[in-house]
Amino acid sequence: MPASDDLRRELDRWTRHLASERRLSPKTLEAYERDMRQFVGFLAERRGGPASLADVGALKPADIRAFMASRRMGGVGSRSLMRGLASIRSALRFLEREGLADASALSAIRGPKLPKSLPKPISAPSARRLADPDLRAGEDREAWVLVRDAAVLALLYGCGLRISEALGLRRSDAPLGGQDAIVVTGKGGKTRMVPVIPQVTAAIAEYVSLCPYALAPAEPLFRGQKGGPLSPRIIQLAMERLRGALGLADTATPHALRHSFATHLLARGGDLRAIQELLGHASLSTTQIYTEVDTSRLLAAYRAAHPRA
């Protein structure tokens, strides 16, 4: 990073703050650090030498606009630009709290408009079939592997988990022996309790009974064919094969099962706040997008069926 020692030192403190107090996930933290390296590099090039703490402390709106424009000209999309702006805002506000910068330049900056993209859920019948190991009975694979994949997909749809959350479960987390809920570790290391329906419990129990590896309580619940932790890519590939078998669109990904979980709950009268808790969303506004999905589905059905539509 083309930065002076004092700026580098303060940005290191900022990243430690994000990790320890804000509890950002490792991937988000990596993205924020990358955004700031790019911004500091831009400032250094603009000033003809390493950027200093004083340079960052005296930023003008024109500096930030010029950086955003250069990134846009480099082909960077609106979502990445928005995250880059969030990274700069976070760093400046941290420095302002330390009495080292003035973040007022940010008040004159408007973020780029994001294209509106609604989640694309899978229909309930298709989502249920995806968790049926018999659908892949013709594949040349061991029975326990098919049952394992079905159990993971059942967790994604039946509990609304992210794939990283499902594969992060340990054997001791499995909802067996009368348990009707699991504790899930989500983004930023935050935990939440999620109820488990009997169909999901049955799928996991079948997998555990067939798995050829000893599943110690503190070790990963889901294993690869050689006994190591199961890779998300294996589930993505399984989903691709199932997508072809059911004639589903390319948008039918493992994460789409989480979208389906939320959308189907909402369609059946689920409370938005409760769905927020189940999904582990920090903000209700993130969950509210599913109300738009449900409305759009109703309108599509209306236009397709109403004689005057």
Secondary structure, 3 states (H helix, E strand, C coil): CCECHHHHHHHHHHHHHHHHCCCCCHHHHHHHHHHHHHHHHHHHHHHCCCECHHHHHCCCHHHHHHHHHHHHHCCCCHHHHHHHHHHHHHHHHHHHHCCCCCHHHHHHCCCCCCCCCCCCCCCHHHHHHHCCHHHHCCCCCCHHHHHHHHHHHHHHHHHCCCHHHHHCCEHHHCCCCCCCEEEEECHHHCEEEEECCHHHHHHHHHHHHHCCCCCCCCCECCECCCCCECCHHHHHHHHHHHHHHHCCCCCCCHHHHHHHHHHHHHHCCCCHHHHHHHHCCCCHHHHHHHHHHHHHHHHHHHHHHCCCC
